[in-house]
Amino acid sequence: MALENSVKKLNPILIYISQDNLDYSFRKAIKERPQSWSEGFINYYTDQGYGKKNHLSGEEGTLKVLKARRQAEEEILKKLSIRKAVINNSAFDEHSHKAALEKLLINHPAKKGKN
């Protein structure tokens, strides 16, 4: 909330990218990317904070962290009073997401500063 208050005068828009199925999205990323990526990603989420505190490890532990993170992010989004938009990335369609972002930016022009 402090961060929101510090930027509110700038008229920001928060764009949140969501996924309907975190399990599928995460496993898809693991298949498509190098093993070094998945190892680093898994270690990042399980070796600190929530993952470490809850003794989580491996792919399943990472999914638990990601689900807890999504829940926390959704709760924060509800509390924010700044403009926000959610773009669902479940279809993995780059063109539709680019069009959605362009539409958001056109409909939410940057606030012009005073000279």
C-alpha positions in Angstrom: 0.0 0.0 0.0 2.9 2.3 0.7 4.3 1.7 -2.8 0.8 2.4 -4.3 0.7 5.7 -2.4 4.1 6.7 -3.6 3.2 6.3 -7.3 -0.5 7.2 -7.2 0.1 10.8 -8.5 1.7 9.4 -11.6 -1.6 7.8 -12.7 -0.1 4.3 -13.2 -1.7 1.2 -14.5 -0.7 -2.2 -13.1 -0.9 -5.0 -15.7 -1.1 -8.4 -14.2 -0.5 -11.5 -16.4 -2.5 -14.5 -15.1 -2.7 -18.2 -15.9 -5.7 -20.4 -15.4 -3.6 -23.6 -14.9 -0.3 -23.0 -13.1 0.6 -26.7 -13.2 0.3 -26.9 -17.0 2.1 -23.6 -17.6 5.0 -24.5 -15.3 5.4 -28.0 -16.8 5.2 -26.5 -20.3 8.0 -24.1 -19.4 10.1 -26.9 -18.0 9.7 -28.9 -21.2 10.5 -26.0 -23.5 13.5 -24.5 -21.6 16.9 -25.8 -20.7 17.3 -27.9 -17.6 19.5 -25.2 -16.1 16.6 -22.8 -16.3 14.2 -25.1 -14.4 16.8 -25.9 -11.8 17.5 -22.2 -11.2 13.8 -21.4 -11.1 13.0 -24.2 -8.7 15.9 -23.3 -6.4 14.9 -19.6 -6.5 11.3 -20.4 -5.3 12.1 -23.2 -2.8 15.4 -22.1 -1.2 14.0 -18.8 0.2 11.0 -17.2 1.8 7.8 -19.2 1.7 9.4 -22.3 0.0 12.2 -22.5 2.6 9.9 -21.8 5.5 7.5 -24.6 4.4 10.3 -27.0 3.5 9.2 -27.2 -0.1 11.4 -28.7 -2.9 11.3 -29.9 -6.4 8.7 -29.2 -9.0 5.8 -29.9 -6.7 7.2 -27.6 -4.0 7.7 -24.9 -6.6 4.1 -25.2 -7.7 2.9 -24.8 -4.1 5.0 -21.6 -3.9 3.6 -20.3 -7.2 0.0 -21.0 -6.1 0.6 -19.3 -2.7 2.2 -16.4 -4.5 -0.8 -16.1 -6.9 -3.2 -16.0 -4.0 -1.2 -13.3 -2.3 -1.0 -11.3 -5.6 -4.7 -11.6 -6.2 -5.5 -10.3 -2.6 -3.2 -7.4 -3.2 -4.8 -6.6 -6.5 -8.2 -6.4 -4.8 -6.9 -3.8 -2.3 -5.2 -1.5 -4.8 -7.1 1.6 -5.8 -4.9 2.4 -8.8 -6.0 1.3 -12.3 -5.2 -2.3 -13.0 -5.8 -4.8 -15.7 -5.5 -8.5 -15.8 -4.5 -10.2 -19.0 -5.0 -14.0 -19.1 -2.1 -15.7 -20.8 -3.5 -19.3 -20.7 -3.8 -19.5 -24.5 -0.1 -18.6 -25.0 -1.2 -16.5 -27.9 1.4 -13.8 -28.4 -0.6 -11.8 -30.9 -3.7 -11.6 -28.8 -1.7 -10.6 -25.8 0.1 -7.9 -27.7 -3.2 -6.6 -29.0 -4.6 -6.5 -25.5 -1.6 -4.6 -24.2 -1.8 -2.1 -27.0 -5.5 -1.6 -26.3 -4.7 -1.0 -22.6 -2.0 1.5 -23.4 -4.1 3.4 -26.0 -7.0 3.6 -23.5 -4.7 4.6 -20.6 -2.4 7.3 -21.9 0.4 8.4 -19.8 -0.3 11.4 -17.6 1.5 14.4 -18.9 3.8 16.1 -16.4 3.8 19.7 -15.6 6.7 21.8 -17.1 
